């Protein structure tokens, strides 16, 4: 394989979160495959399919935004030679803030392409317990199913 910008799934993930934290749309654009294999679900939103739709969403999120604080914790991962699935906890808030960051759970899927590793899916959601806490509401009762 020739020289690649993202030689590992970890490198692609680091670039994704660096782009998010620095509001760097150019770097964000390089993380995704430039075809229909790009998929994204932002918290509370619908499925976006294809590079154009995914990048338009990131353009609207990052345009004019102040740089957020983004902290990541890898919870689990599954790797093969061509695929890497990462379950991560994101903690996101205003720049310079380390307390009261909003907790987001995300599944990131990376695929090995001819030009290196690219993010194929970012699916992020607010956990129900964290959402209630973040809104100052009591913790919801446990569910049976």
N, C-alpha and C positions, 0 to 999 in steps of 0.2 A: 504494500500500500504506500502511495506517495506521502510526502509530508502533509499533515492534516492540522487544521486549527485546533480541533478537539480530539486528541489521541485516545481519550478514555471517556467513559460515561461521567466519571467524577469531574473531569475537566469541563465537560459540557454543562454539568450542574453548577459548578463554581461560576462559570460565565453567565448562566441564566440568572443566578441570584445577584451577581455583581451588576448585571445590567439593570435588574429591578432596583437595587439599592442606590445606584448612581443615576437612575432614569436615563440610561444610555440606549436609545432606540436602535442605533446602529449595531451595537453588540447583541441586543435582544434579537435582531433580525438574523444574525449569523448563527444563532443557536438552533433555529428551527429548520427542518427540511423545506425547501422552496417548492412544495408541491401539495397534493391532496393528503399526504401522510401527516400533516400537522393538525393536531386536535387540542382544544383547550376548553375547560369549563372553569370560569371564575366563580367565586362564592356567590350563590344566589342567582346565577345566570344560566343560560341555556348552552348547549353544545355549539362550539364554533368549529367548523371543518374547513381545512385548507389554509395554506399559507397566507393568502390575502385577508381572509376573515380574521385569522389569529393576529396578524400584525396590525390590522386596523384596531382591534380591541386594545392591544398594547400601546398603540399610538395614542388612543384616547385616554388611557390610564396614565401614561408617562408624560404626555404633553403638558408643559407648564406646572407639573407637580413638583413639590419640594421633595428633596431626597428623603425617603423614609428610613427608619431603622428596620433592618430585616435580620432576624436571628434564625438559624436553621439547626435542627437536630434530626439526624438520621435515625429513624426508628427501626427500620428493617430494609432488607434489599434482597433481590433475586437476580442472579447474573447467569447469562450464557455467553457464548462467543459473539452473538449478534444482537443481544437484547439485555437491557439492564432496567429493572423496576425498583424504584426507590419510594418508600413510604417515609414521608418527612413531616415533622412538626415545624410550622413556620410561626414566628412571633413577630408581628408587624406593628409599627407605630410611628409617630412623628420623629423626625431627625433628632438625634441626641437623647431620645427617651429610652430608658432601659426598664422602666417599671410600667405596669399596666398595659403591656403590649397585647394586642389581640391575637388569640391563638387560632391558627388555621391548620387543618390537616390536609396534606396534599399527596397525591400519587403522581410521580414523574416517571415516564417511560422514555428510555433512550434506545435508539437503534443505530447500529453500525452501518454507515453508508459508504459509498466510494470515496467520499471526501472527509471521512471521520465520523465521530459520534454526533448525533443530533437528537434534540428533544422531539419526540413524536406525540406525546401527550402530557399535559399538565392539567390535573383535575383537583381543584382546591375547594374545600368546604369548611364552613364554620361548624364545629361540634355543637350539638344541642346544649350540653351542659355549659360549655364556654360561652355560648350565645346568651343564655339566661343570666349567667354571672356578669358578662360584659354589659348587659342592659340593666343590671341592678335588680333583676327579678329572682325569686327563689328558685332553687334547683328543682327541675321537674321530677315527678315521681318515677320510679323505675318502670320500664315497660316489660311486659311478659314476652313479647316477641319483637 
